[in-house]
């Protein structure tokens, strides 16, 4: 049984999808527009989001763009009457995991939902078995770190209101408590902190973290960013996602 959020401005679609999925044993919440979808997501992160594209008060593209800035793992399936190939490509490029064209048969919906939920469970298991650096341990020995920027590797440095202790591999919170972080997490923070206000593209991160010959999935970098944001708490806002470009460090204003 999963918690599924359905966002669609057509009552018949919302209630029809709800009936089909509840018959499969799932808990289903409903949203009538993009703002309600975001509010429901903020209130409780669902296991899966079924998202219409053309909705009032923030369309589906706006909703997924906001969610993907902080949550690369949530399974999102677009339900849309927009069936042109470029519409599907846009939705997938914005971070959707699947795209179902309206009208669709209940059996197809159930099959796509089951597949998405299997992906979600696999991702949860992968994260649970991660090594200390935040990525699957099996990949650690395969990657060769590249050169970083100008913060010395033996120095502490500030990131937002936190301090990063590179020698002890600790992220130190403003209240003095700390938690362990991995080498590549430190390298990501150091790269960002060395370039405040600069948009760093994914190639820059790949080259700096794994070497120029690394051709792994962008999901690996997203995994690191997601876990760092969770550890940073309120300072997660210092890492800004620039859609279709990369990431930028926005230091906390002093004073």
URZI-V603366 format. One line per field, one symbol per residue. ss: DSSP state (@ for helix, = for strand, . for the rest). psi: psi as a letter, one per 20 degrees, with the letter a starting at -180 (. if undefined). burial: I if it has 16 or more other C-alpha atoms within 10 Angstrom, else O. A space follows every 10 residues. Layout:
ss=???
psi=???
burial=???
This chain:
ss=..=====... @@@@@@@@@@ @@@...==== =..@@@@@@@ @@@....=== ==.......@ @@@@@@@@.. ....====== ....@@@@@@ @@@....=== =....@@@@@ @@@@@@@@@@ @@@@@@@@.= .....=@@@@ @@........ ......===. .====....= ==.....=== ..@@@@@@@@ @@@..=...= =@@@@@@@@@ .......@@@ @@@@@@@@@@ @@@@@@@@== ==...====. .....
psi=pqoppoopio ghgghggggg hhhijqppqq pirhghgggh ghgpprhqpp pqgnqrlorh ggghgggihi nihpppppoq iojqhhgggg ghhijqirop pqqqqhhggg ghggghhggg gghghghhjq aiiirphhig iipoqaqabj pqijqqqqoc jrqoohhjlq oprhjirrqq qrghgghghg gghilpipop rhhggghhhi qhjpkrqhhg ghgggghghh hichihihop popjfcqqpn qppq.
burial=OIIIIIIIIO OOIIOOIIOI IOOOOOOIII IIIIIIIIOI OOOOOIIIII IIIIIOOIII IIIIIOIIII IOIIIIIIII OIOOOOOIOO IIOIIIIIII OOOOOOOOIO OIIOOIIOII OOOOOOOOOO OOIIIIOOOI OOOOIOOIOO OOOOOIIOII IIIIIIOOII IIIOOOOIOO IIIIIIIIII IIIIOOOOII OIIOIIIIII IOOOOOOOOO IIIIIIIIIO IIOOIIIIII IOOOOIIIII IOOOO
